[in-house]
Amino acid sequence: MSEEAKERVIEWVKQQKKTKHYFNDLCKALPEIKMMQAKKIINELINEGKLKYWSSGSTTMYMLPSEGDVAKEEKGMN
């Protein structure tokens, strides 16, 4: 189940228009799994390099490593 769940999370992220996602958003990819188990699966994806953290300082979000240069993206937002 764990490998299948990881693939479902990655596919869900790829299908979204946004590049950064809250933890609760990622849980939508695994509606039948409890939050603690989802947290373990998402942490495994982080450790494997399939997802990475993004932080604004007060909020932690998750994104694909291939989503480009976040600093450049944020510069365009100002």
MOPAC internal coordinates of N, CA, C and O (Angstrom, degrees):
PM7 1SCF
backbone

  N    0.0000 0     0.00 0     0.00 0    0    0    0
  C    1.4578 1     0.00 0     0.00 0    1    0    0
  C    1.5273 1   111.26 1     0.00 0    2    1    0
  O    1.2310 1   120.17 1   144.45 1    3    2    1
  N    1.3077 1   117.28 1   -35.55 1    3    2    1
  C    1.4563 1   120.74 1  -174.74 1    5    3    2
  C    1.5395 1   112.35 1   -62.24 1    6    5    3
  O    1.2310 1   120.16 1   134.02 1    7    6    5
  N    1.3294 1   117.30 1   -45.98 1    7    6    5
  C    1.4694 1   120.09 1  -179.89 1    9    7    6
  C    1.5258 1   110.54 1   -66.56 1   10    9    7
  O    1.2310 1   120.62 1   140.33 1   11   10    9
  N    1.3145 1   116.41 1   -39.67 1   11   10    9
  C    1.4668 1   120.65 1   177.72 1   13   11   10
  C    1.5334 1   109.53 1   -64.30 1   14   13   11
  O    1.2310 1   120.34 1   137.49 1   15   14   13
  N    1.3085 1   116.95 1   -42.51 1   15   14   13
  C    1.4617 1   121.53 1   179.49 1   17   15   14
  C    1.5268 1   110.56 1   -63.15 1   18   17   15
  O    1.2310 1   120.06 1   138.18 1   19   18   17
  N    1.3214 1   117.48 1   -41.82 1   19   18   17
  C    1.4634 1   121.12 1   178.28 1   21   19   18
  C    1.5211 1   110.60 1   -60.20 1   22   21   19
  O    1.2310 1   120.69 1   135.19 1   23   22   21
  N    1.3323 1   116.29 1   -44.81 1   23   22   21
  C    1.4636 1   120.48 1   179.12 1   25   23   22
  C    1.5221 1   111.21 1   -62.35 1   26   25   23
  O    1.2310 1   120.42 1   140.80 1   27   26   25
  N    1.3307 1   116.80 1   -39.20 1   27   26   25
  C    1.4629 1   120.53 1   179.18 1   29   27   26
  C    1.5222 1   111.17 1   -63.67 1   30   29   27
  O    1.2310 1   120.30 1   140.11 1   31   30   29
  N    1.3270 1   117.03 1   -39.89 1   31   30   29
  C    1.4699 1   120.60 1   178.83 1   33   31   30
  C    1.5287 1   109.61 1   -64.54 1   34   33   31
  O    1.2310 1   120.21 1   132.57 1   35   34   33
  N    1.3237 1   117.21 1   -47.43 1   35   34   33
  C    1.4636 1   121.09 1  -178.89 1   37   35   34
  C    1.5260 1   110.63 1   -61.74 1   38   37   35
  O    1.2310 1   120.14 1   134.93 1   39   38   37
  N    1.3163 1   117.34 1   -45.07 1   39   38   37
  C    1.4682 1   120.76 1   179.12 1   41   39   38
  C    1.5225 1   110.91 1   -62.89 1   42   41   39
  O    1.2310 1   120.33 1   139.94 1   43   42   41
  N    1.3336 1   116.97 1   -40.06 1   43   42   41
  C    1.4652 1   120.87 1   178.87 1   45   43   42
  C    1.5286 1   110.03 1   -61.37 1   46   45   43
  O    1.2310 1   120.71 1   134.77 1   47   46   45
  N    1.3286 1   116.24 1   -45.23 1   47   46   45
  C    1.4688 1   120.79 1  -179.33 1   49   47   46
  C    1.5312 1   109.99 1   -62.51 1   50   49   47
  O    1.2310 1   119.99 1   137.57 1   51   50   49
  N    1.3202 1   117.62 1   -42.43 1   51   50   49
  C    1.4664 1   121.50 1  -179.05 1   53   51   50
  C    1.5214 1   111.99 1   -63.43 1   54   53   51
  O    1.2310 1   120.12 1   149.61 1   55   54   53
  N    1.3212 1   117.38 1   -30.39 1   55   54   53
  C    1.4679 1   121.27 1  -177.40 1   57   55   54
  C    1.5218 1   113.31 1   -81.12 1   58   57   55
  O    1.2310 1   119.80 1   166.96 1   59   58   57
  N    1.3053 1   117.98 1   -13.04 1   59   58   57
  C    1.4635 1   121.72 1  -176.37 1   61   59   58
  C    1.5244 1   110.83 1   -82.20 1   62   61   59
  O    1.2310 1   120.92 1   -27.14 1   63   62   61
  N    1.3280 1   115.84 1   152.86 1   63   62   61
  C    1.4606 1   121.12 1   177.87 1   65   63   62
  C    1.5268 1   111.29 1   -78.89 1   66   65   63
  O    1.2310 1   120.60 1   149.09 1   67   66   65
  N    1.3309 1   116.45 1   -30.91 1   67   66   65
  C    1.4652 1   120.46 1   179.43 1   69   67   66
  C    1.5243 1   109.62 1   -77.58 1   70   69   67
  O    1.2310 1   120.78 1   -24.79 1   71   70   69
  N    1.3306 1   116.12 1   155.21 1   71   70   69
  C    1.4616 1   120.09 1   177.59 1   73   71   70
  C    1.5209 1   111.79 1   -97.47 1   74   73   71
  O    1.2310 1   120.25 1   154.66 1   75   74   73
  N    1.3435 1   117.12 1   -25.34 1   75   74   73
  C    1.4648 1   121.04 1  -178.89 1   77   75   74
  C    1.5249 1   109.20 1  -114.43 1   78   77   75
  O    1.2310 1   121.01 1   -38.78 1   79   78   77
  N    1.3366 1   115.67 1   141.22 1   79   78   77
  C    1.4611 1   120.35 1  -174.08 1   81   79   78
  C    1.5302 1   110.48 1  -135.39 1   82   81   79
  O    1.2310 1   121.37 1   -39.57 1   83   82   81
  N    1.3250 1   114.98 1   140.43 1   83   82   81
  C    1.4561 1   121.03 1   172.57 1   85   83   82
  C    1.5264 1   109.21 1   -73.20 1   86   85   83
  O    1.2310 1   120.84 1   -21.49 1   87   86   85
  N    1.3292 1   116.00 1   158.51 1   87   86   85
  C    1.4661 1   121.06 1   177.31 1   89   87   86
  C    1.5273 1   110.85 1   -55.18 1   90   89   87
  O    1.2310 1   120.54 1   135.21 1   91   90   89
  N    1.3394 1   116.57 1   -44.79 1   91   90   89
  C    1.4734 1   119.85 1  -179.29 1   93   91   90
  C    1.5166 1   111.97 1   -61.41 1   94   93   91
  O    1.2310 1   120.17 1   147.84 1   95   94   93
  N    1.3358 1   117.28 1   -32.16 1   95   94   93
  C    1.4629 1   120.11 1   176.30 1   97   95   94
  C    1.5234 1   110.57 1   -65.61 1   98   97   95
  O    1.2310 1   120.73 1   136.80 1   99   98   97
  N    1.3364 1   116.22 1   -43.20 1   99   98   97
  C    1.4676 1   119.94 1   179.91 1  101   99   98
  C    1.5280 1   111.31 1   -62.93 1  102  101   99
  O    1.2310 1   120.60 1   148.23 1  103  102  101
  N    1.3168 1   116.45 1   -31.77 1  103  102  101
  C    1.4643 1   120.37 1   179.34 1  105  103  102
  C    1.5275 1   111.91 1   -64.60 1  106  105  103
  O    1.2310 1   120.22 1   158.12 1  107  106  105
  N    1.3269 1   117.19 1   -21.88 1  107  106  105
  C    1.4698 1   120.79 1   177.80 1  109  107  106
  C    1.5221 1   111.88 1   -64.05 1  110  109  107
  O    1.2310 1   120.49 1   156.03 1  111  110  109
  N    1.3227 1   116.67 1   -23.97 1  111  110  109
  C    1.4653 1   120.87 1   177.64 1  113  111  110
  C    1.5259 1   111.23 1   -73.75 1  114  113  111
  O    1.2310 1   120.46 1   162.95 1  115  114  113
  N    1.3313 1   116.73 1   -17.05 1  115  114  113
  C    1.4659 1   122.43 1  -176.52 1  117  115  114
  C    1.5302 1   109.96 1  -131.14 1  118  117  115
  O    1.2310 1   119.78 1  -118.18 1  119  118  117
  N    1.3280 1   118.02 1    61.82 1  119  118  117
  C    1.4730 1   119.41 1  -172.78 1  121  119  118
  C    1.5249 1   114.73 1   -63.07 1  122  121  119
  O    1.2310 1   119.89 1   155.44 1  123  122  121
  N    1.3202 1   117.81 1   -24.56 1  123  122  121
  C    1.4659 1   120.28 1  -177.38 1  125  123  122
  C    1.5255 1   113.19 1   -87.91 1  126  125  123
  O    1.2310 1   120.35 1   176.84 1  127  126  125
  N    1.3194 1   116.93 1    -3.16 1  127  126  125
  C    1.4669 1   121.44 1  -176.28 1  129  127  126
  C    1.5263 1   109.20 1  -103.49 1  130  129  127
  O    1.2310 1   120.61 1   -41.48 1  131  130  129
  N    1.3169 1   116.44 1   138.52 1  131  130  129
  C    1.4663 1   121.42 1   177.76 1  133  131  130
  C    1.5242 1   109.88 1   -68.05 1  134  133  131
  O    1.2310 1   121.03 1   -25.21 1  135  134  133
  N    1.3251 1   115.64 1   154.79 1  135  134  133
  C    1.4670 1   121.08 1  -174.94 1  137  135  134
  C    1.5233 1   114.10 1   -57.50 1  138  137  135
  O    1.2310 1   119.93 1   139.54 1  139  138  137
  N    1.3095 1   117.74 1   -40.46 1  139  138  137
  C    1.4718 1   120.02 1  -179.30 1  141  139  138
  C    1.5213 1   111.25 1   -63.08 1  142  141  139
  O    1.2310 1   120.49 1   139.33 1  143  142  141
  N    1.3313 1   116.67 1   -40.67 1  143  142  141
  C    1.4641 1   120.43 1   177.98 1  145  143  142
  C    1.5285 1   109.79 1   -68.37 1  146  145  143
  O    1.2310 1   120.18 1   140.12 1  147  146  145
  N    1.3345 1   117.25 1   -39.88 1  147  146  145
  C    1.4630 1   120.87 1   177.81 1  149  147  146
  C    1.5241 1   110.09 1   -61.80 1  150  149  147
  O    1.2310 1   120.30 1   139.82 1  151  150  149
  N    1.3247 1   117.03 1   -40.18 1  151  150  149
  C    1.4667 1   121.42 1   178.81 1  153  151  150
  C    1.5350 1   110.49 1   -60.08 1  154  153  151
  O    1.2310 1   120.44 1   137.87 1  155  154  153
  N    1.3334 1   116.77 1   -42.13 1  155  154  153
  C    1.4713 1   120.96 1   178.25 1  157  155  154
  C    1.5233 1   110.61 1   -62.57 1  158  157  155
  O    1.2310 1   120.48 1   136.63 1  159  158  157
  N    1.3292 1   116.69 1   -43.37 1  159  158  157
  C    1.4679 1   121.32 1  -179.20 1  161  159  158
  C    1.5305 1   109.64 1   -64.34 1  162  161  159
  O    1.2310 1   120.09 1   135.18 1  163  162  161
  N    1.3266 1   117.42 1   -44.82 1  163  162  161
  C    1.4643 1   121.05 1  -179.66 1  165  163  162
  C    1.5226 1   110.77 1   -66.14 1  166  165  163
  O    1.2310 1   119.81 1   141.37 1  167  166  165
  N    1.3287 1   117.97 1   -38.63 1  167  166  165
  C    1.4651 1   120.68 1   176.01 1  169  167  166
  C    1.5225 1   111.44 1   -63.75 1  170  169  167
  O    1.2310 1   120.06 1   142.92 1  171  170  169
  N    1.3241 1   117.50 1   -37.08 1  171  170  169
  C    1.4678 1   120.46 1   176.14 1  173  171  170
  C    1.5292 1   109.99 1   -63.01 1  174  173  171
  O    1.2310 1   120.38 1   139.45 1  175  174  173
  N    1.3283 1   116.88 1   -40.55 1  175  174  173
  C    1.4710 1   120.45 1   178.06 1  177  175  174
  C    1.5280 1   110.65 1   -63.71 1  178  177  175
  O    1.2310 1   120.20 1   142.35 1  179  178  177
  N    1.3214 1   117.22 1   -37.65 1  179  178  177
  C    1.4700 1   121.34 1   176.08 1  181  179  178
  C    1.5283 1   109.37 1   -63.45 1  182  181  179
  O    1.2310 1   120.49 1   131.46 1  183  182  181
  N    1.3348 1   116.67 1   -48.54 1  183  182  181
  C    1.4719 1   121.41 1  -178.27 1  185  183  182
  C    1.5192 1   111.94 1   -63.06 1  186  185  183
  O    1.2310 1   120.17 1   148.47 1  187  186  185
  N    1.3243 1   117.28 1   -31.53 1  187  186  185
  C    1.4710 1   121.87 1   179.56 1  189  187  186
  C    1.5249 1   112.00 1   -82.94 1  190  189  187
  O    1.2310 1   120.23 1   172.60 1  191  190  189
  N    1.3239 1   117.17 1    -7.40 1  191  190  189
  C    1.4588 1   120.81 1   179.93 1  193  191  190
  C    1.5162 1   113.95 1    81.45 1  194  193  191
  O    1.2310 1   119.88 1  -166.86 1  195  194  193
  N    1.3264 1   117.84 1    13.14 1  195  194  193
  C    1.4680 1   121.07 1  -179.85 1  197  195  194
  C    1.5189 1   112.10 1   -87.17 1  198  197  195
  O    1.2310 1   120.34 1   160.13 1  199  198  197
  N    1.3153 1   116.96 1   -19.87 1  199  198  197
  C    1.4631 1   124.24 1   171.64 1  201  199  198
  C    1.5154 1   106.81 1  -133.02 1  202  201  199
  O    1.2310 1   120.74 1   -20.32 1  203  202  201
  N    1.3319 1   116.19 1   159.68 1  203  202  201
  C    1.4675 1   119.23 1   174.11 1  205  203  202
  C    1.5203 1   108.69 1  -139.26 1  206  205  203
  O    1.2310 1   121.91 1   -20.80 1  207  206  205
  N    1.3262 1   113.94 1   159.20 1  207  206  205
  C    1.4541 1   121.29 1   177.78 1  209  207  206
  C    1.5279 1   110.00 1   -80.73 1  210  209  207
  O    1.2310 1   121.34 1   -30.21 1  211  210  209
  N    1.3241 1   115.03 1   149.79 1  211  210  209
  C    1.4491 1   122.37 1   167.98 1  213  211  210
  C    1.5173 1   105.43 1  -135.14 1  214  213  211
  O    1.2310 1   120.13 1   -46.14 1  215  214  213
  N    1.3130 1   117.35 1   133.86 1  215  214  213
  C    1.4606 1   120.20 1  -177.96 1  217  215  214
  C    1.5160 1   110.70 1  -130.95 1  218  217  215
  O    1.2310 1   121.43 1   -43.08 1  219  218  217
  N    1.3306 1   114.87 1   136.92 1  219  218  217
  C    1.4624 1   120.83 1   175.45 1  221  219  218
  C    1.5187 1   110.04 1   -92.05 1  222  221  219
  O    1.2310 1   120.44 1   177.14 1  223  222  221
  N    1.3091 1   116.77 1    -2.86 1  223  222  221
  C    1.4528 1   122.14 1  -175.10 1  225  223  222
  C    1.5159 1   110.56 1   108.90 1  226  225  223
  O    1.2310 1   120.86 1   143.60 1  227  226  225
  N    1.3192 1   115.97 1   -36.40 1  227  226  225
  C    1.4637 1   119.32 1   178.62 1  229  227  226
  C    1.5284 1   111.93 1  -116.64 1  230  229  227
  O    1.2310 1   120.40 1   162.56 1  231  230  229
  N    1.3089 1   116.83 1   -17.44 1  231  230  229
  C    1.4594 1   121.73 1  -177.47 1  233  231  230
  C    1.5139 1   109.98 1  -128.45 1  234  233  231
  O    1.2310 1   120.54 1   -45.36 1  235  234  233
  N    1.3156 1   116.56 1   134.64 1  235  234  233
  C    1.4524 1   121.11 1   175.01 1  237  235  234
  C    1.5215 1   108.35 1  -105.47 1  238  237  235
  O    1.2310 1   121.47 1   -48.97 1  239  238  237
  N    1.3195 1   114.79 1   131.03 1  239  238  237
  C    1.4564 1   120.87 1   178.19 1  241  239  238
  C    1.5198 1   107.63 1  -127.91 1  242  241  239
  O    1.2310 1   121.29 1    -6.91 1  243  242  241
  N    1.3249 1   115.14 1   173.09 1  243  242  241
  C    1.4570 1   121.89 1  -176.90 1  245  243  242
  C    1.5216 1   108.64 1  -125.02 1  246  245  243
  O    1.2310 1   121.16 1   -32.57 1  247  246  245
  N    1.3307 1   115.38 1   147.43 1  247  246  245
  C    1.4569 1   119.91 1   178.89 1  249  247  246
  C    1.5206 1   110.07 1  -154.00 1  250  249  247
  O    1.2310 1   120.71 1   -14.18 1  251  250  249
  N    1.3207 1   116.24 1   165.82 1  251  250  249
  C    1.4525 1   121.40 1   175.20 1  253  251  250
  C    1.5232 1   108.67 1   -74.73 1  254  253  251
  O    1.2310 1   119.54 1   -36.63 1  255  254  253
  N    1.3234 1   118.47 1   143.37 1  255  254  253
  C    1.4694 1   120.29 1   179.05 1  257  255  254
  C    1.5303 1   111.77 1   -62.47 1  258  257  255
  O    1.2310 1   120.26 1   154.38 1  259  258  257
  N    1.3212 1   117.11 1   -25.62 1  259  258  257
  C    1.4621 1   121.38 1  -176.64 1  261  259  258
  C    1.5211 1   113.49 1   -84.12 1  262  261  259
  O    1.2310 1   119.63 1  -174.81 1  263  262  261
  N    1.3262 1   118.32 1     5.19 1  263  262  261
  C    1.4592 1   121.27 1  -175.75 1  265  263  262
  C    1.5210 1   113.38 1   -75.93 1  266  265  263
  O    1.2310 1   119.92 1  -170.41 1  267  266  265
  N    1.2981 1   117.75 1     9.59 1  267  266  265
  C    1.4544 1   120.00 1   172.50 1  269  267  266
  C    1.5124 1   114.00 1    90.06 1  270  269  267
  O    1.2310 1   121.98 1    11.87 1  271  270  269
  N    1.2917 1   113.82 1  -168.13 1  271  270  269
  C    1.4593 1   122.38 1  -175.75 1  273  271  270
  C    1.5208 1   109.75 1   -84.50 1  274  273  271
  O    1.2310 1   120.63 1   -73.93 1  275  274  273
  N    1.3134 1   116.40 1   106.07 1  275  274  273
  C    1.4626 1   121.79 1  -177.53 1  277  275  274
  C    1.5229 1   110.62 1   -64.96 1  278  277  275
  O    1.2310 1   119.53 1   143.47 1  279  278  277
  N    1.3173 1   118.50 1   -36.53 1  279  278  277
  C    1.4667 1   121.21 1   179.95 1  281  279  278
  C    1.5243 1   110.01 1   -60.77 1  282  281  279
  O    1.2310 1   120.30 1   138.61 1  283  282  281
  N    1.3233 1   117.03 1   -41.39 1  283  282  281
  C    1.4575 1   121.33 1   178.80 1  285  283  282
  C    1.5245 1   110.33 1   -65.27 1  286  285  283
  O    1.2310 1   120.75 1   138.06 1  287  286  285
  N    1.3319 1   116.16 1   -41.94 1  287  286  285
  C    1.4605 1   121.53 1   178.57 1  289  287  286
  C    1.5264 1   110.76 1   -61.14 1  290  289  287
  O    1.2310 1   120.36 1   136.61 1  291  290  289
  N    1.3290 1   116.91 1   -43.39 1  291  290  289
  C    1.4558 1   120.99 1  -178.35 1  293  291  290
  C    1.5279 1   111.40 1   -70.31 1  294  293  291
  O    1.2310 1   120.18 1   146.07 1  295  294  293
  N    1.3182 1   117.27 1   -33.93 1  295  294  293
  C    1.4541 1   120.62 1   178.61 1  297  295  294
  C    1.5205 1   110.24 1   -60.70 1  298  297  295
  O    1.2310 1   120.52 1   141.42 1  299  298  297
  N    1.3156 1   116.61 1   -38.58 1  299  298  297
  C    1.4583 1   121.78 1   178.62 1  301  299  298
  C    1.5028 1   113.12 1   -69.34 1  302  301  299
  O    1.2310 1   120.11 1   162.33 1  303  302  301
  N    1.3416 1   117.39 1   -17.67 1  303  302  301
  C    1.4590 1   121.16 1  -178.88 1  305  303  302
  C    1.5261 1   111.54 1   -81.17 1  306  305  303
  O    1.2310 1   119.98 1   159.62 1  307  306  305
  N    1.3280 1   117.64 1   -20.38 1  307  306  305
  C    1.4733 1   120.63 1  -176.55 1  309  307  306
  C    1.5108 1   111.78 1   -83.66 1  310  309  307
  O    1.2310 1   120.10 1   180.00 1  311  310  309

